[in-house]
């Protein structure tokens, strides 16, 4: 993909849902929202003239697919009840669904599936010809969700989605089914996701998972003593599973 973003068009009538989707997708440079369509006539005019690879479409507006050339990937947003309804939607041209209420994990999983398909098909055209017998291959690291931004959005249980600058984060630890994020200044904040999905949105050149429940901002480490790291007088153990990756990170950082 040569680090290019994939264009998405969005036609979702509910402004709150639209805002939540924009906030989640804005964290990743893998996608670029090239148009926000607000009504049926605007959507018809735009989608007839422009060909975005991905259309995020309100399920209530499904009939528009009969009037345009369908994009390669159509992601439905809304509620689908029953097997027959899902089957009908797939028959209309929907590739996948983001169900309500909007959950970041759900959006990320859906879009990541599209990225994997997109990347695989691209690898076929880039690296294979009719005379090749070698199996197609592609680098998953190139098509995974990545961010090079200075901030992330977290879903705080009190304030909804809020922006958090990465340089303000000291470390984060899983607490039950959510993340406790400790900041350089101010009180900790909580994000409604598990550690695995929280780590995915952090810049990989700054943050590192050091045990099953902790990810640290390596730029904030004050001391490394064998398998212990210290951040602002708080000590954390680097467990055996993560120690090799920990050493490699600092070897590459020198």
URZIGI-V379782 format. One record per pair of residues at least 24 apart in sequence whose ideal C-beta (glycine too) atoms are under 8 Angstrom apart, sorted by the first residue. I is the first residue (numbers start at 1). J is the second residue. Records with the same first field share a line. If there is no record, write none. Layout:
BEGIN
I=J, J
END
This chain:
BEGIN
1=118, 119, 122, 142, 143
3=29, 142
5=29, 30, 31, 32
6=30, 31, 32, 53, 54, 115, 118
7=31, 32, 33, 34, 52, 53, 54
8=32, 33, 34, 52, 53, 54, 55, 56
9=33, 34, 35, 37, 46, 47, 50, 52, 54, 55, 56, 71
10=35, 36, 37, 55, 56
11=37, 43, 47, 55, 56, 57, 58, 61, 64
12=56, 57, 58, 77
13=38, 39, 58, 60, 61
14=58
17=77, 100, 102
20=102, 161
21=56, 77, 98, 102, 107
23=153, 161
24=102, 104, 107, 108, 153
25=107, 111
26=153
27=147, 149, 152, 153, 201
28=111, 145, 146, 147, 201
29=146, 147, 148, 149
30=111, 115, 143, 145, 146
31=111
40=64
44=68
47=71
53=118
54=114
56=98
57=94
59=89, 97
62=89, 92, 94
65=92, 93, 94
66=92
73=114, 117, 118
75=110, 111, 114
104=155, 192, 193, 197
105=193, 197
108=145, 197, 200
111=145
112=144, 145
115=143, 144, 145
116=140, 143
118=143
119=143
145=200, 201
146=204
147=201, 202, 203
148=203
149=203
152=201, 202
154=179, 181, 189, 191
155=191, 192, 193
156=189, 190, 191
157=190, 192
162=189
164=189
166=202, 203, 206, 207, 217
167=217, 219
169=207, 217, 220
170=216, 217, 220, 231, 232
171=214, 215, 216, 217, 220, 231, 234, 236
172=198, 214, 215
173=213, 214, 215
174=198, 213, 214
184=220, 232
208=242, 245, 246, 249
209=242, 245
210=236, 237, 238, 239, 242, 246
211=236, 237, 238, 239, 241, 242
212=239, 241
218=249, 250, 253
224=250
END
